Amino acid sequence: MNAKDKPLVWLHGEVKSPPSSKEARLEAGYLLRRLQQGNVLRLPHVRPMPQIGPSCYELRINDAGITWRIVYRIDPDAIVIMEVFSKKTSRTPPEVVKTCRCRLRSYDNA
C-alpha cells in the first residue's frame, strides 16, 4: 500500500465471507484497491446509496449467478466498509440499509 492510499476500515464482513469464487474475490480486491488509490468508480461497478448517507456507495461484484454487494463510504482518511451481502432482488433490503446506518453511527461516534 502506498503512503497516499486510504486504508480499508471493515465494520463488518470480508471479501472471503460470504463464500465467493476466486475470480469474484480478485475483482473485489482490484476495485477496492482502486478506491484506496482515490479513483472514482462509476456504473456498472458502483451505485450511489444516498438512503444510507452522504458519500455511501454499493460496489457490485458478479459471481456465477450471484451478485455480491459491498456497501462502503468514502471518508477523507479511509474507505469505510459497512456490509458485504448477496443481492437477490433489484432493491437493497431495508434491513441492510438500517444495519449500515447503525454501523456508521457507531463508527462516527467512536
N, CA and C atoms as a LAMMPS dump frame, in Angstrom:
ITEM: TIMESTEP
0
ITEM: NUMBER OF ATOMS
330
ITEM: BOX BOUNDS ff ff ff
-5.0000000000000000e+02 5.0000000000000000e+02
-5.0000000000000000e+02 5.0000000000000000e+02
-5.0000000000000000e+02 5.0000000000000000e+02
ITEM: ATOMS id mol type element x y z
1 1 1 N 0.849 -1.179 0
2 1 2 C 0 0 0
3 1 3 C 0.889 1.235 0
4 2 1 N 0.575 2.177 -0.852
5 2 2 C 1.279 3.433 -0.958
6 2 3 C 0.897 4.317 0.229
7 3 1 N 1.803 5.183 0.65
8 3 2 C 1.535 6.055 1.803
9 3 3 C 0.336 6.971 1.562
10 4 1 N 0.023 7.272 0.301
11 4 2 C -1.116 8.147 -0.02
12 4 3 C -2.439 7.387 -0.093
13 5 1 N -2.393 6.076 -0.116
14 5 2 C -3.611 5.27 -0.229
15 5 3 C -4.412 5.32 1.064
16 6 1 N -5.73 5.298 0.906
17 6 2 C -6.621 5.266 2.062
18 6 3 C -6.727 3.823 2.558
19 7 1 N -6.702 3.62 3.871
20 7 2 C -6.903 2.26 4.388
21 7 3 C -8.367 1.845 4.272
22 8 1 N -8.593 0.536 4.263
23 8 2 C -9.945 -0.014 4.33
24 8 3 C -10.282 -0.236 5.795
25 9 1 N -11.412 0.267 6.233
26 9 2 C -11.888 0.059 7.598
27 9 3 C -13.112 -0.837 7.501
28 10 1 N -12.974 -2.092 7.961
29 10 2 C -14.061 -3.075 7.86
30 10 3 C -14.898 -3.03 9.128
31 11 1 N -16.141 -2.565 9.008
32 11 2 C -17.051 -2.58 10.15
33 11 3 C -17.753 -3.924 10.276
34 12 1 N -17.797 -4.676 9.151
35 12 2 C -18.436 -5.985 9.171
36 12 3 C -18.084 -6.744 7.902
37 13 1 N -17.857 -8.04 8.028
38 13 2 C -17.649 -8.896 6.869
39 13 3 C -16.254 -8.782 6.288
40 14 1 N -16.025 -9.547 5.25
41 14 2 C -14.79 -9.513 4.493
42 14 3 C -15.074 -10.11 3.127
43 15 1 N -14.17 -9.94 2.195
44 15 2 C -14.416 -10.384 0.834
45 15 3 C -14.508 -11.905 0.751
46 16 1 N -13.812 -12.63 1.62
47 16 2 C -13.893 -14.101 1.606
48 16 3 C -15.166 -14.61 2.248
49 17 1 N -15.874 -13.778 2.93
50 17 2 C -17.128 -14.165 3.561
51 17 3 C -18.159 -13.155 3.106
52 18 1 N -19.088 -13.444 2.341
53 18 2 C -19.683 -14.728 2.039
54 18 3 C -18.825 -15.54 1.065
55 19 1 N -19.205 -16.794 0.883
56 19 2 C -18.4 -17.652 0.016
57 19 3 C -18.503 -17.21 -1.437
58 20 1 N -17.467 -16.583 -1.921
59 20 2 C -17.449 -16.151 -3.312
60 20 3 C -16.283 -16.834 -4.021
61 21 1 N -16.337 -16.863 -5.334
62 21 2 C -15.295 -17.53 -6.107
63 21 3 C -14.001 -16.727 -6.069
64 22 1 N -12.935 -17.376 -6.455
65 22 2 C -11.629 -16.718 -6.507
66 22 3 C -11.685 -15.513 -7.449
67 23 1 N -12.353 -15.674 -8.587
68 23 2 C -12.464 -14.584 -9.558
69 23 3 C -13.195 -13.384 -8.964
70 24 1 N -14.272 -13.644 -8.242
71 24 2 C -15.033 -12.553 -7.624
72 24 3 C -14.207 -11.858 -6.549
73 25 1 N -13.438 -12.627 -5.765
74 25 2 C -12.57 -12.014 -4.747
75 25 3 C -11.493 -11.156 -5.398
76 26 1 N -10.947 -11.622 -6.518
77 26 2 C -9.935 -10.836 -7.23
78 26 3 C -10.527 -9.535 -7.773
79 27 1 N -11.729 -9.624 -8.347
80 27 2 C -12.379 -8.414 -8.854
81 27 3 C -12.664 -7.442 -7.718
82 28 1 N -13.181 -7.951 -6.603
83 28 2 C -13.46 -7.093 -5.448
84 28 3 C -12.17 -6.436 -4.952
85 29 1 N -11.116 -7.219 -4.848
86 29 2 C -9.83 -6.675 -4.403
87 29 3 C -9.312 -5.595 -5.33
88 30 1 N -9.425 -5.833 -6.632
89 30 2 C -8.981 -4.857 -7.623
90 30 3 C -9.778 -3.549 -7.492
91 31 1 N -11.102 -3.659 -7.396
92 31 2 C -11.935 -2.464 -7.294
93 31 3 C -11.725 -1.726 -5.973
94 32 1 N -11.583 -2.473 -4.877
95 32 2 C -11.308 -1.825 -3.585
96 32 3 C -9.95 -1.114 -3.618
97 33 1 N -8.981 -1.71 -4.273
98 33 2 C -7.65 -1.1 -4.4
99 33 3 C -7.742 0.217 -5.174
100 34 1 N -8.542 0.22 -6.232
101 34 2 C -8.725 1.458 -6.997
102 34 3 C -9.358 2.546 -6.134
103 35 1 N -10.321 2.158 -5.281
104 35 2 C -10.924 3.13 -4.367
105 35 3 C -9.879 3.679 -3.399
106 36 1 N -9.035 2.801 -2.869
107 36 2 C -7.984 3.231 -1.953
108 36 3 C -7.054 4.248 -2.605
109 37 1 N -6.822 4.095 -3.878
110 37 2 C -5.919 4.98 -4.613
111 37 3 C -6.59 6.286 -5.015
112 38 1 N -7.882 6.44 -4.71
113 38 2 C -8.59 7.678 -4.989
114 38 3 C -9.293 7.717 -6.331
115 39 1 N -9.346 6.592 -7.04
116 39 2 C -10.059 6.539 -8.308
117 39 3 C -11.562 6.635 -8.068
118 40 1 N -12.253 7.294 -8.968
119 40 2 C -13.711 7.397 -8.894
120 40 3 C -14.286 6.291 -9.773
121 41 1 N -15.055 5.396 -9.181
122 41 2 C -15.688 4.313 -9.926
123 41 3 C -17.128 4.688 -10.229
124 42 1 N -17.614 4.22 -11.344
125 42 2 C -18.981 4.515 -11.781
126 42 3 C -19.672 3.221 -12.197
127 43 1 N -20.942 3.355 -12.636
128 43 2 C -21.657 2.204 -13.151
129 43 3 C -20.854 1.571 -14.274
130 44 1 N -20.827 0.3 -14.408
131 44 2 C -21.665 -0.702 -13.75
132 44 3 C -21.109 -1.208 -12.418
133 45 1 N -19.945 -0.716 -12.006
134 45 2 C -19.313 -1.239 -10.794
135 45 3 C -19.867 -0.65 -9.509
136 46 1 N -20.334 0.59 -9.561
137 46 2 C -20.721 1.302 -8.348
138 46 3 C -22.053 2.012 -8.554
139 47 1 N -22.841 2.009 -7.494
140 47 2 C -24.103 2.757 -7.485
141 47 3 C -24.162 3.565 -6.198
142 48 1 N -24.54 4.845 -6.266
143 48 2 C -24.671 5.65 -5.045
144 48 3 C -25.767 5.094 -4.136
145 49 1 N -25.581 5.243 -2.831
146 49 2 C -26.559 4.787 -1.839
147 49 3 C -26.92 5.949 -0.902
148 50 1 N -27.58 6.995 -1.426
149 50 2 C -27.903 8.156 -0.579
150 50 3 C -28.852 7.822 0.558
151 51 1 N -29.624 6.724 0.445
152 51 2 C -30.532 6.352 1.528
153 51 3 C -29.764 5.912 2.78
154 52 1 N -28.487 5.574 2.624
155 52 2 C -27.66 5.233 3.79
156 52 3 C -26.998 6.486 4.335
157 53 1 N -26.48 7.32 3.448
158 53 2 C -25.841 8.549 3.878
159 53 3 C -25.006 9.154 2.773
160 54 1 N -24.475 10.362 3.018
161 54 2 C -23.633 11.001 2.018
162 54 3 C -22.349 10.196 1.786
163 55 1 N -21.872 10.211 0.566
164 55 2 C -20.638 9.523 0.164
165 55 3 C -20.707 8.009 0.358
166 56 1 N -21.928 7.443 0.39
167 56 2 C -22.106 5.995 0.529
168 56 3 C -22.416 5.382 -0.833
169 57 1 N -21.846 4.208 -1.063
170 57 2 C -21.974 3.538 -2.354
171 57 3 C -22.1 2.036 -2.167
172 58 1 N -22.515 1.391 -3.253
173 58 2 C -22.633 -0.06 -3.311
174 58 3 C -21.72 -0.533 -4.443
175 59 1 N -20.736 -1.342 -4.098
176 59 2 C -19.834 -1.926 -5.084
177 59 3 C -20.451 -3.23 -5.55
178 60 1 N -20.561 -3.415 -6.869
179 60 2 C -21.229 -4.582 -7.444
180 60 3 C -20.199 -5.577 -7.957
181 61 1 N -20.313 -6.825 -7.496
182 61 2 C -19.415 -7.893 -7.922
183 61 3 C -20.275 -9.051 -8.416
184 62 1 N -20.157 -9.386 -9.711
185 62 2 C -20.9 -10.519 -10.275
186 62 3 C -20.102 -11.793 -10.079
187 63 1 N -20.806 -12.872 -9.686
188 63 2 C -20.124 -14.122 -9.359
189 63 3 C -21.044 -15.308 -9.629
190 64 1 N -20.845 -15.987 -10.722
191 64 2 C -21.516 -17.262 -11.024
192 64 3 C -22.995 -17.289 -10.624
193 65 1 N -23.78 -16.399 -11.185
194 65 2 C -25.211 -16.408 -10.913
195 65 3 C -25.633 -15.662 -9.662
196 66 1 N -24.671 -15.144 -8.901
197 66 2 C -24.963 -14.383 -7.682
198 66 3 C -24.301 -13.015 -7.829
199 67 1 N -24.96 -12.009 -7.327
200 67 2 C -24.359 -10.676 -7.331
201 67 3 C -24.071 -10.281 -5.894
202 68 1 N -22.787 -10.033 -5.596
203 68 2 C -22.384 -9.604 -4.26
204 68 3 C -22.339 -8.096 -4.218
205 69 1 N -22.621 -7.558 -3.076
206 69 2 C -22.557 -6.123 -2.847
207 69 3 C -21.654 -5.836 -1.665
208 70 1 N -20.851 -4.801 -1.814
209 70 2 C -20.036 -4.29 -0.72
210 70 3 C -20.47 -2.839 -0.534
211 71 1 N -21.055 -2.54 0.613
212 71 2 C -21.542 -1.196 0.891
213 71 3 C -20.439 -0.45 1.638
214 72 1 N -20.078 0.732 1.12
215 72 2 C -18.967 1.483 1.698
216 72 3 C -19.233 2.982 1.647
217 73 1 N -18.419 3.701 2.432
218 73 2 C -18.447 5.161 2.42
219 73 3 C -17.023 5.653 2.204
220 74 1 N -16.911 6.698 1.419
221 74 2 C -15.604 7.31 1.189
222 74 3 C -15.434 8.454 2.177
223 75 1 N -14.514 8.28 3.108
224 75 2 C -14.159 9.322 4.067
225 75 3 C -12.863 9.981 3.601
226 76 1 N -12.533 11.146 4.12
227 76 2 C -11.277 11.789 3.711
228 76 3 C -10.035 10.944 4.027
229 77 1 N -10.129 10.118 5.084
230 77 2 C -8.953 9.367 5.518
231 77 3 C -9.074 7.851 5.358
232 78 1 N -10.209 7.341 4.855
233 78 2 C -10.398 5.888 4.767
234 78 3 C -11.582 5.538 3.876
235 79 1 N -11.617 4.271 3.475
236 79 2 C -12.793 3.688 2.836
237 79 3 C -13.438 2.824 3.913
238 80 1 N -14.63 3.191 4.361
239 80 2 C -15.305 2.51 5.463
240 80 3 C -16.299 1.509 4.876
241 81 1 N -16.082 0.216 5.143
242 81 2 C -16.93 -0.842 4.611
243 81 3 C -17.912 -1.277 5.686
244 82 1 N -19.201 -1.154 5.361
245 82 2 C -20.254 -1.424 6.331
246 82 3 C -20.849 -2.809 6.217
247 83 1 N -20.917 -3.353 4.995
248 83 2 C -21.612 -4.625 4.811
249 83 3 C -21.176 -5.292 3.516
250 84 1 N -21.171 -6.621 3.537
251 84 2 C -20.956 -7.459 2.366
252 84 3 C -22.112 -8.451 2.336
253 85 1 N -22.849 -8.5 1.216
254 85 2 C -24.007 -9.394 1.16
255 85 3 C -24.312 -9.761 -0.286
256 86 1 N -25.085 -10.822 -0.461
257 86 2 C -25.543 -11.188 -1.808
258 86 3 C -26.891 -10.522 -2.032
259 87 1 N -27.063 -10.034 -3.233
260 87 2 C -28.291 -9.328 -3.565
261 87 3 C -29.108 -10.186 -4.511
262 88 1 N -30.358 -10.417 -4.151
263 88 2 C -31.213 -11.311 -4.922
264 88 3 C -32.345 -10.579 -5.635
265 89 1 N -32.58 -9.319 -5.266
266 89 2 C -33.645 -8.532 -5.89
267 89 3 C -33.07 -7.21 -6.379
268 90 1 N -33.879 -6.435 -7.062
269 90 2 C -33.391 -5.153 -7.573
270 90 3 C -33.27 -4.093 -6.476
271 91 1 N -33.958 -4.297 -5.375
272 91 2 C -33.909 -3.338 -4.265
273 91 3 C -32.986 -3.843 -3.164
274 92 1 N -32.298 -2.913 -2.532
275 92 2 C -31.489 -3.273 -1.368
276 92 3 C -32.437 -3.535 -0.209
277 93 1 N -32.288 -4.688 0.463
278 93 2 C -33.186 -4.996 1.587
279 93 3 C -33.162 -3.891 2.657
280 94 1 N -34.33 -3.497 3.159
281 94 2 C -34.387 -2.435 4.174
282 94 3 C -33.538 -2.732 5.405
283 95 1 N -33.42 -4.02 5.778
284 95 2 C -32.601 -4.339 6.96
285 95 3 C -31.122 -4.061 6.714
286 96 1 N -30.672 -4.177 5.474
287 96 2 C -29.274 -3.845 5.142
288 96 3 C -29.057 -2.343 5.29
289 97 1 N -29.987 -1.547 4.783
290 97 2 C -29.894 -0.091 4.9
291 97 3 C -29.865 0.308 6.375
292 98 1 N -30.758 -0.254 7.162
293 98 2 C -30.836 0.058 8.596
294 98 3 C -29.548 -0.341 9.311
295 99 1 N -29.039 -1.531 9.017
296 99 2 C -27.805 -2.011 9.64
297 99 3 C -26.628 -1.113 9.281
298 100 1 N -26.532 -0.711 8.015
299 100 2 C -25.431 0.153 7.584
300 100 3 C -25.487 1.512 8.281
301 101 1 N -26.672 2.081 8.377
302 101 2 C -26.823 3.36 9.089
303 101 3 C -26.375 3.24 10.543
304 102 1 N -26.786 2.152 11.177
305 102 2 C -26.428 1.918 12.585
306 102 3 C -24.914 1.77 12.746
307 103 1 N -24.291 1.003 11.873
308 103 2 C -22.831 0.813 11.946
309 103 3 C -22.087 2.119 11.724
310 104 1 N -22.565 2.934 10.793
311 104 2 C -21.92 4.229 10.553
312 104 3 C -22.074 5.153 11.754
313 105 1 N -23.258 5.158 12.343
314 105 2 C -23.486 5.979 13.533
315 105 3 C -22.521 5.584 14.642
316 106 1 N -22.383 4.292 14.878
317 106 2 C -21.452 3.809 15.917
318 106 3 C -20.012 4.18 15.582
319 107 1 N -19.644 4.016 14.32
320 107 2 C -18.273 4.341 13.872
321 107 3 C -17.998 5.828 14.043
322 108 1 N -18.937 6.675 13.631
323 108 2 C -18.743 8.115 13.709
324 108 3 C -18.704 8.614 15.148
325 109 1 N -19.397 7.921 16.056
326 109 2 C -19.432 8.354 17.455
327 109 3 C -18.304 7.762 18.293
328 110 1 N -17.504 6.892 17.707
329 110 2 C -16.409 6.257 18.469
330 110 3 C -15.214 7.169 18.593
